[in-house]
Amino acid sequence: MQIVLRGDAAGYEAEHVARLFFPGAELAGADCRLDDPDADVVAAVDHTLARLVYLRRGGRLWWRMETVSRHDTRRRREYGLCRLLYELLKACTGIRPPWGMMTGVRPVRIIHDMRAEGACEADIAERFLDTYDCTPRRFEMARAIADLQRPVLESCAPQDCSVYAGIPFCPSRCSYCSFVSRTVGDRSTQALVDPYVDCLCRELEATRTQVERCGLRVRTLYIGGGTPTSLSAPQLRRLMEKMADCFPLDALQEYTVEAGRPDCTDEEKLRIIKEYGATRISINPQTFSDEVLRGIGRRHTAQDILDCYHTARAVGHTNINMDLIAGLPGDTVEGFRRSLETAISLEPENITVHTLTLKRASNLVVEHRAAAYDDVAAMLEQCTLLEQAGYRPYYLYRQKGTLQNLENIGWSKPGRECLYNIYIMEEVHSILSAGAGGSTKLVTPGVRHGRIERIFNYKYPTEYIDRFDMVLARKEGVKHFYDTCRKNAAETAGRV
């Protein structure tokens, strides 16, 4: 299947709508021959006087056309073209996307924004149910999450921020993963880890300096990856000592460390994480099927996950997240349900359910393996078990390439929501990121829809180490951003 786009209003949004129904379709070039009756094509054409969409598939042709007003804005023309294409493809394929024609990754953000602008609940419902053709169930979930998040967002102060430290190493690479991570079993990688931790600690010191110079208040810390516990116990201790030295732990709302892989997370490391102030950890099974674990490249068993979880409880961890993935190769609806039931039986404070996303850099895509379970939507239907067990959805996001255009949802017991996840997804304050591949996101303090700037670290560990002086130099961008924000605020106040 090829996607053909013609005209000013036929762009990314129309392409995305086509991929709701044909996720593997390729965007055709300008030289694509439309007169080939054997070519499968989905097309969207924006003309001065009309909009035309059609689907040619298996030698059959379906099409629709509408006249347009010369006075329509480009945005209205784009929406009209996308809506026409969406309705045609929905009718021809029989597919009903649960999020309708919505293309954004943050549905909950739309509700927050509309409420901030004074929209009534009926207007919000109309936007989701009529404009986007979202299903009532997905809309009600998004609205419930927005309601739960509202007091969290309202409590944010302009000087708040969070700090993220990234560990780009893993014991093995999962087949679905596209993150920049190195396998610690390789000798070349082992030689990188110590100098990497040294640089990361120095960058955390530079981050503390920027926090102090800008008058910021760190609310959450997060050590993620990769797999942070792929570090040796002494390396992990050194990193967490530095975090404790740089940031006042007693002022934090939350401190998360990902201890996701049981094949590198032992009792000693779990004790170090607890000793140095972490208040939340992740132990991520992804599945409790040994067969599926082998299929995705995991070098541990389901029993290893259970043992790691019980060890974490034994050493005193009282806030644990567990990740599951719906749609893993070789899994079934029944198998996913069993994994969900096993996770619920352990009573972790958080259970995050991801839908498998096919990333171009992942082995699943690169090696062209038959990747995904076809009926992943039926897997997500099993999440009613979480509601029955007392968990509530508290954050939600979508990604390009996610199977069947579905979603990732964090579920938690009441009062145990991960604040960092809410902050980063709703972009309510700056996230200062350290480590290879880190992306610092600077958010204008106290201004909704204010300016957002990003500072990127080098992607690969070797480049991060070799060019570390430049990493430190880029950190100066944090103060420049906040100085500019304060200057702009002062000028605006003066004009008022």
N, C-alpha and C positions, 0 to 999 in steps of 0.2 A: 504494500500500500504506500502510495506517495501523497504528500500533502502539497497542494498547489495554492499559493496565495498571490492575489493580484490586487493592486490598488492601495491607496494610502491607509485605509482603515483595516486592511488585511495584514495583521502582523502577529506579534507574539501571542496575543489573547486568542485569536482564531486558531493558531497552530496548537495551542494548549487544549482548546475545546475539541479539536480533531483527535488529539491523543487521549482524551477521556475515553474514547470509543476504540481507538486503534493505537495502543501505546507503543507498538513497534514501528509505526509509520515513519518514513523518511521524508524530510523536507526537500521538495524538488527544486532544482535550479531554474533559472530563467529560460534555459534552453529545453526544458521538458516538453515533449510532444504530447499535446492533449488529444490528438486525433487518432491515437492508437487504441482501437476498440478492445484490445486484450489487456490493457494496463489498468490495474486497480488504482483509482484516484479518488481522493476527497478534496474538493476545491471550494474556495471562498473568494469571490470576486467583488470588489467595491468599485462601482462606476459612478460617474457624476450624477446620473439620473436613476440608477437602479442598483440593487444588490442581488447577487446570484450565488447560490450554493448548489453543489451537486455531489453525488456519490456514484461512482462507477465501480461495480464489484461483480466479479464472475460473469462479465458480459452484460449485466443489467445496469440500467441507469435510472437514478432518482434525482429530481431537482426541484428547487423552489426559487421563486424570484419575487422581489418587492420593489416598488418604486420608492424613491427617497426624496426628501426635500433639500433643495439647494442651501437652505438656511440652517440645516442641522449642524451642530458642532461635531468636531472629529470624534469626541468621546461618544456622542449619541450614535454616530454612524458605526463606530466600532462595536458598541453594545448591540445595535440592531443586526449587524452582520453575524456576530457571535451567537445571538439568540436564534436567528434563522438557521444557522448551521447546526446548532444544538438540537433544535426541534426536529430537523430532518434526520439527523443521525439517531436520535432517540427512537423515532418512528421506524426507521429502516432496520435497526439492529435489535430492537427490543430491550436495550440496556437502559436502566434507570440509575444514573450515578447518584449515590446517596447525598453528595454535596452539590448536586445539580451542576450548574455551569460555573461554580465558584472556582477561581484559580489561585486565590491567595493562600499563603501558608498559615495565616493567623486568623481564623474565623472569629475567635473570641475577641480579638482586638477591635474588630468592626463594632461589636456591641459596646465595648468600653468607649470607643470614639463617638458613636452616635449618642450615647447617654451624656457624654461630656458636652456635646453640642446641643443638648436639650431635646433630643428626639423622644417621642413617647414610645411606649412598648409596642403599640400597634404598628408604628412606623418601622420599628426594628423587625418585627415579625414579617411585615410586608417585604422588606428588603431580602430577607432570607428565603421566605416561602414563595414569593411571587417573582421578584427580580432575578434571584439566583436559582429558583426551583429546587431549593434544598428540601430534603425530606423533613417532616415534622419531628421525627425522633432525633435527627442530627441537630436541628435547631434547638430543641429543648435541652439537649446536652450542652451545647455551646452556651446557652443562656444560664443554665445552672452553674457552669464553671465561672462565668462572668460574675454571677451573684456571689459565689464563694470568694472570688479573688478581690472583689471590690474593697473590703476593709484593709486588705494587705496593701493594695495600691494607694489607698488614701492615707496610709500611715507613712508612706515614703517621704523623706525630707530631701530638699535640693542638694544637700552635701553628701548624701548617701552614695556608696559604690560597693562593688564586690570585686574580689580578686580570684583569678583562676590560674592555676599552675598545671602545665601539661607534661605528661610523661609519654613520649612517643615510642614506647617499647612494649612488646607483648611476648608471652611464652610461645605462641604460634599465631598464625594469621587466619582468622575466620574467613570462610569463602565469600561471605556477603559484605565484608568490610572494605571500605575505600579510604579509611583514615591513613595518614602518613605514620606508619609505625614499623619498627624494626624488630625482628625476632631475636630475643636475647640469647638463644642457643647458639647463634653464629658467633664465631671468634671475633670477626671484625666488629660486630655490634657490641660484644662484651667490652672491647677496648674503648668504645665510645661512651659507655654509661657513666663512668666516674667523671671524666671531663664535662660531660653534659650536666650532671648534677652540680658540679662546681659553678658552671655558667648560670644555671637556673637559680642557684642561691644568690649569686651576684645580681641577677636581674630582679629578684625579689627585693633586695636591698634598694635598688634603684626605684622600684615601684613604691616602696615605703617613703622614699624621699619625695616622690611626686605627690603622694597622698598628703604628706605633711605640708608641702609648699602650696598645695591647692586648697588646703583646709577641708579635706574630705574625711568622711567617716566610713570605715569599712564595716559592712553589715554581715556579709557572708564570705566564707572562704570555700574554695572547691579545688581539690586535687583530682584531676581526671586524666584521661589518656586516649588511646593506648590502655595500658594496665599499670597503674602506679605500683602495685605490689609485685610487679616483675623486677623492681629494684631489689637488691639484697637488703637484709635487715639493717646493716650499718648505713647503707645509702638512704634508705627510707627514714631512719632516725635522723640523719644529718639534714635531710630536707625538711622534716617536720620541726626540728629544732629551729631551723632558720625561719620557718613560718611563724613560730611562736615568738621568736625574737623580734620579728618585723611588725607584727600586728597584734594589738591587745585582744587576747582571746576572750577576756571577761566582758568585752563590749560587743561581742558577736551575737547575732541572732541564730547563726547556724554555721557548721563547719563540716563539710562532706569530704570523704575520701572514697574513691572507687576501689573496692577490694574485689573486683568482679570475677576473677578467675580462680577457682579453687586449686588449680594445678600450680599456682605460685603464691597462694595466700595461706600461711600457716599460723599457728598459735602465736609465735614470737612476733610476727608482723602485726597481727590483730591486737596484741598487747601494746605495741609501740603506737599504733594509731589511737588507741584509747588513752594511753599515757600522755600523749602530746595534744590532747584537747579536742579531737574530732568528736562531733556530736551525732553524726549520721554517716553510715557506710552503705555501699552497694555490693551485694553478692548476686551476680547475674547468671542464672542458669540458662536463659534463652529457651531451653526446653529441658524436660526431665526424661527424654527418650535417649537411651544410649545410642541407638541406631542413628537418630537424627544428629546427635552430637558428633558422631564419627563423620557423618556426611558433610558437616560444615567445617571440619578441621579442628575440632576441639579435642584436646588430649587429656580428657578426664571423663569420669562417669557421673551419672546422676547421683550415685551414692556419695561421691566426693563433694558434690554440692551440699548435700544434706549434712555431711560431717563438718564442712566448713561453716555452715550456718549455725549448727549447734555449738561449735567452738566459739564463734563470735558471741553468742549469747552467754556462754560460760565465762568469758573474760570481761563481760560487763557492757556489751553494746546493746543499747536499748532503742535504737532507731535505725532500722535496716530496710533498704529498698531491694527488690528483686525485679529484674527485667525478664520479660518473655517476648518472643517474636512470633507473630502469626504469619504463616506462609512459607516457613522454611522448607527446603527441598526434602521430600520423603515424609513430611508430616501429614497428618490427617485431621479432620475435625475432631474425631474421637481422641486422637493423640494429644492435640492441643488442649482439649477439655481436661484430660488427665493431668497435663502439666499445670494447668490453671488450678485444678483441685488440689494438687500437691502443694503448690505455692501458698494457697489460701490456708491449708491445714497447718502450715508453719507459723502463720499469723505475723508476717512481717508488717511493719508500719506502712510501707509503700509497696505497691506492685505496679510497675510500668509496663504497659502492653504496646509494643511497637508492631506496625505492619511492615513486612519485608519491603525494603526499597532497593531497587536494582540500580546500583551505581556503576558508572562506566569503568571505574578503576578497580572494581571488585573482581575476584576470580570467577564468580558466577557469570559475569557478563563477558570478561576477557576470554574465558575458556569456552564460552557458548554452551554451558551446561544447561540442561532442562532445569529451570530454576524453581519455579514457584508453584505452589499448590493452587489449582484453578479457583477453588471456591473459598478464598481467604475471607470473604465477607461472612460466611457461615462460622468461621472461627471466631471472628469478633463478636458474633451474636452470643457466644458463650460467656461474654463478660457480664451478662446478667448475674452470673454466679458471684461476681465481686460485689454488686449491689446487695444481693441477698446476704452476703457476709459482713455488710456494714461499711464497705469501702465507698468513697465518693470520688468522682472524677474532679481533679483540681487544676490540671493544665492540659492543653491540647495543641498540637501543631501538625501540619501536613508538609510533605516533601515532594519535590519533583521525582518521578520515577517510582512512587509508592504503588504497590499492586492495587488495581481497581480504584485508584484515586482515593484511597481510604486514609486513615489518620493514626497518629500515635497519641496515647492518652496516659497520663499519670493518675493513678488511683491511690488514695490514702485513707487511713483511718482518720476520723474527725480530729482536727488540731495537729495532725502530723504531716501537713503539706510541706513539700520542699520549697522553701522561699526562693532559693537561687533559680530554680526552674521557672518560677513565675516571673522573677525580675528579668531574666535574660529573654524570655519569650515575649513579654509585653513591653520591653525596652523602656523601663521606667527610670533606670539609672545606669551609670557607666559600669562596664565590666572591664577591669584592667587585667590583661592576659599576659602571662609569662610562659616562655618555653617555645620550642620549635613548633611552627605552624600556628602559633598564637595569634589571635585577632582581637586587639583591644577595641572595644566599641564605646565611644564617648558620646554621651547623651546630654544635650543642653539642660542644665539643672532648672527644675521648676517650671519648665515650659512644655506643654503638650504639643507634639508634632514639631518640636524644635529641631535644630540642626543635629545631625548625627555624623560623626567622623570615625574612621577606622585607622588604626595603626597596625600594620602587618609585620609579624616576625618572619624570618626565613623559614621555609617549609620543612627542609630536611635537617636532621640532627647534625650532620657533618657541616653543612653550610652555616647553621646556627652557631656552632662552635668556632668555625674558621672566621666568621665575619661578626663576631660578638661585639666588637667596638661599635659597629653600625647599629646593632640592636640597642645598645645603651644610648647612642645618639638619638635614635628615634623616640626614646622615652621622653625626651624634652617636648615632644608634641603634646603630651598631656597638659603640661602647664600652659603652653601656648593656646590650647583649646579653651581652657578655663579663663585665661586672661582675656581672650577675645569675647567669650560669653559675658563676662562682667563688664567689659567696655561697651558692648552692644546694649546690655541692660541699662547701663548708666545713661547712654545716649537716648534710649527710648524714654526713660523716666524724665530726662531733661526736656524732651519735646512735648511730653504730656503736661 
